[in-house]
Amino acid sequence: MNEDRKKILKMIEDGIISSEEAEELLESLEQAEQAKQQSNPVSTNVDWEQEGQKKNNGKTKSNKKSSFFGFVEEAFQKIKNVDLDFNFGTHYAVSHIFHHHSADFTELDIDISNGNIELAPWNENDVRIECEAKVYQVDSQEKAREKFHEEAFFLLENQRLQFSIQSQQVKTEVKIRVPVRQYQKAVLKLFNGSISAERLTVRHFKTKTTNGSIDAVKMSGGDFEAETANGTVNVVEGNWLTLESEAINGKITVDGVFNKVEALLVNGSISCRWQDGNQPEAGFFKTTTGTVRLALPENVHIYGTAETKIGNIHCDLANYKVVEEKKDVINRSLQFEANPDAPQLLHVEAETKTGSIWVRPL
């Protein structure tokens, strides 16, 4: 980011841009840097009551609207690089398996405060949740097991599976195996940790973590939502009608078949490989300090716009037509059209402040 500032200041010295234009760019960089550094530092002295209050406050307090990025309406309080193994000393290991035979449910609600979640189907009619936990702030193995069972909540009723561990003092690796079927809704939430899900069909899928990555492999359904403050969002061979992904610091990578895609990011790059299939309608890709790379299907009518403040725009679509182009030093944009005779229209918008944009065919 220092290189971007130097570039902006050099353009002022050379008279290439005005002071007002430079101020706008520097403000964007400053706000992006604040978002990146807003995370709390790692501390070796922890007041567990205070940490709990911080977590609750994070749900209610919101940061100011970002003037440089419309999608950040309420940025939540972020905790970065929290690792209980490093911070909080001695722990006791607890292993436990929750198992329910002939489980009949179509909704999942998983909420873990600290750890990792792995969700996948298996060829059984049962549901199985394997937990490998590390329990902190206890002085014996027996108390660790008691603490785990006090915090763990497992319930299956009314076609809904619920599982949660709310204590940050219990760091749990959670592996969930569910029957192969079409699910109506799945919600996976983490405060600190990563989420991975694979080979499931879900009508409404939502996943969120404050500090960690989100991976979805070979999943399909209606609506997909993924949100992380510090981490990556990675969708591999997805098949969704609508896909929405948001991140503050990290990277968004999307690959699959979609009708609509929205990828919004502050610090990091966006990559989308839009496969043939379904009826592609619209894609919106926005970041502040990173590149945008799009690979689009060739058999659809594409109408797109690309905008960057500092960076270049590359369009490698076959026989595309330039509708309008702007090549100012401080503002560059391209409106383009390809395959106008194709029956299906795909509208694409790509925007970055300080990076470049690539648009190419699959």
Helices and strands as residue ranges (DSSP letters): H 2-13, H 19-37, H 48-60, H 84-87, E 91-100, E 107-122, E 127-136, H 141-151, E 152-157, E 160-165, E 170-179, E 182-192, E 195-198, E 201-211, E 214-217, E 220-267, E 270-274, E 282-286, E 292-296, E 301-308, E 313-315, E 321-327, E 332-338, E 345-352, E 357-361
